[in-house]
């Protein structure tokens, strides 16, 4: 992920991941979300991935950017299942330079292997100016 230049409106960052049973189990233990859809495989042997576990994809991108979120709004469009490859793209919609940081608004879209949207999100936050100047 190239984050070596100051953030600009229109910049896009993508991260992909496939969640497995262990990911869902560990997240369920951590979050307390132990619904049967997350603990009992369906007829195809899949578990449904917790929505907030899916939302870790845009937060991973945010971590790479040192993006400090003030607010995040997610729409969980359809389920993600273990074994599905999920791709997430975060697009910076607006970037306003302030004294020591950039004020950033972005959108996130996550899609499954069939290119169907599984999650949409809006994220508002800050990127410290020193984050854009560090070598990554």
C-alpha positions as CSV (number, residue, x, y, z in Angstrom):
1,X,0.0,0.0,0.0
2,X,1.6,3.3,-1.1
3,X,1.1,5.8,1.6
4,X,4.3,7.7,1.1
5,X,2.6,11.0,-0.1
6,X,0.3,13.3,1.7
7,X,-3.3,12.2,1.5
8,X,-5.4,13.6,-1.3
9,X,-9.1,13.4,-2.3
10,X,-9.5,10.5,-4.7
11,X,-6.7,8.3,-3.2
12,X,-7.8,4.7,-2.9
13,X,-6.4,1.9,-0.8
14,X,-7.4,-1.8,-1.0
15,X,-6.9,-4.8,1.3
16,X,-8.2,-8.4,0.8
17,X,-8.7,-11.2,3.2
18,X,-10.3,-14.6,3.6
19,X,-11.8,-15.3,7.0
20,X,-11.6,-18.8,8.4
21,X,-13.4,-20.7,11.2
22,X,-10.6,-19.8,13.7
23,X,-11.0,-16.1,12.9
24,X,-14.7,-16.2,13.6
25,X,-14.2,-18.3,16.8
26,X,-11.6,-16.0,18.2
27,X,-13.6,-12.8,17.3
28,X,-16.7,-14.4,18.9
29,X,-14.7,-15.1,22.1
30,X,-13.3,-11.5,22.1
31,X,-16.6,-9.8,21.3
32,X,-19.0,-12.1,23.0
33,X,-21.0,-12.5,19.7
34,X,-21.6,-16.2,19.9
35,X,-24.8,-16.5,17.9
36,X,-25.4,-19.9,16.4
37,X,-24.7,-18.6,12.9
38,X,-21.1,-17.8,14.1
39,X,-20.6,-21.1,15.9
40,X,-22.6,-23.8,14.0
41,X,-21.6,-24.4,10.4
42,X,-24.3,-24.3,7.7
43,X,-25.1,-27.1,5.3
44,X,-22.0,-26.1,3.3
45,X,-19.7,-26.1,6.3
46,X,-19.4,-22.3,6.5
47,X,-19.8,-20.0,9.4
48,X,-21.2,-16.5,9.0
49,X,-18.5,-13.9,9.7
50,X,-19.5,-11.3,12.3
51,X,-20.3,-8.0,10.8
52,X,-17.8,-6.2,12.9
53,X,-15.1,-8.7,12.0
54,X,-15.8,-7.8,8.3
55,X,-15.5,-4.2,9.3
56,X,-11.9,-4.9,10.4
57,X,-10.9,-4.6,6.7
58,X,-11.4,-0.9,6.4
59,X,-9.9,-0.4,9.9
60,X,-6.8,-2.3,8.8
61,X,-6.4,0.2,5.9
62,X,-7.0,3.0,8.4
63,X,-4.2,1.6,10.6
64,X,-1.8,1.6,7.7
65,X,-2.7,5.3,7.1
66,X,-2.5,6.1,10.8
67,X,-6.1,7.3,10.3
68,X,-7.6,8.3,13.7
69,X,-11.4,7.8,13.2
70,X,-13.8,10.1,14.9
71,X,-16.9,8.4,13.5
72,X,-17.6,5.3,11.5
73,X,-21.0,4.2,10.0
74,X,-21.3,0.8,8.5
75,X,-24.1,-0.8,6.5
76,X,-23.9,-4.6,6.4
77,X,-25.4,-5.3,3.0
78,X,-25.2,-9.1,3.0
79,X,-23.5,-11.9,4.9
80,X,-19.9,-12.9,4.6
81,X,-19.0,-16.6,5.0
82,X,-15.8,-18.3,6.0
83,X,-13.8,-19.1,2.9
84,X,-15.1,-16.1,1.0
85,X,-12.4,-13.7,-0.3
86,X,-13.4,-10.2,0.6
87,X,-11.9,-7.1,-0.9
88,X,-12.2,-3.7,0.7
89,X,-11.4,-0.4,-0.9
90,X,-11.3,2.8,1.1
91,X,-11.5,6.0,-1.0
92,X,-10.6,9.4,0.5
93,X,-13.5,11.7,-0.5
94,X,-12.3,14.9,1.1
95,X,-9.0,16.0,2.6
96,X,-8.6,19.3,4.4
97,X,-5.2,20.4,5.6
98,X,-5.1,21.7,9.2
99,X,-2.2,22.8,11.4
100,X,-0.8,19.3,12.3
101,X,-3.2,16.9,10.6
102,X,-5.4,16.3,7.7
103,X,-9.2,16.2,8.2
104,X,-10.4,13.3,6.1
105,X,-13.7,11.9,5.1
106,X,-13.8,8.6,3.3
107,X,-16.0,5.8,2.1
108,X,-15.3,2.1,2.3
109,X,-16.8,-0.6,0.1
110,X,-16.2,-4.3,0.7
111,X,-17.1,-6.9,-1.9
112,X,-17.1,-10.7,-2.0
113,X,-15.6,-13.0,-4.7
114,X,-18.7,-12.5,-6.9
115,X,-18.1,-8.7,-6.7
116,X,-21.3,-8.2,-4.6
117,X,-21.2,-5.5,-2.0
118,X,-21.2,-6.9,1.5
119,X,-20.4,-3.8,3.5
120,X,-20.5,0.0,2.9
121,X,-19.1,2.5,5.3
122,X,-18.4,6.2,5.9
123,X,-15.4,7.2,8.0
124,X,-14.6,10.6,9.3
125,X,-11.3,11.3,11.1
126,X,-7.8,12.7,11.1
127,X,-4.4,11.7,9.6
128,X,-1.4,13.3,11.4
129,X,0.8,15.2,9.0
130,X,3.9,13.3,10.3
131,X,2.2,10.0,9.2
132,X,2.3,11.1,5.6
133,X,5.9,12.0,5.7
134,X,7.2,8.8,7.3
135,X,8.7,6.0,5.2
136,X,6.6,3.0,5.2
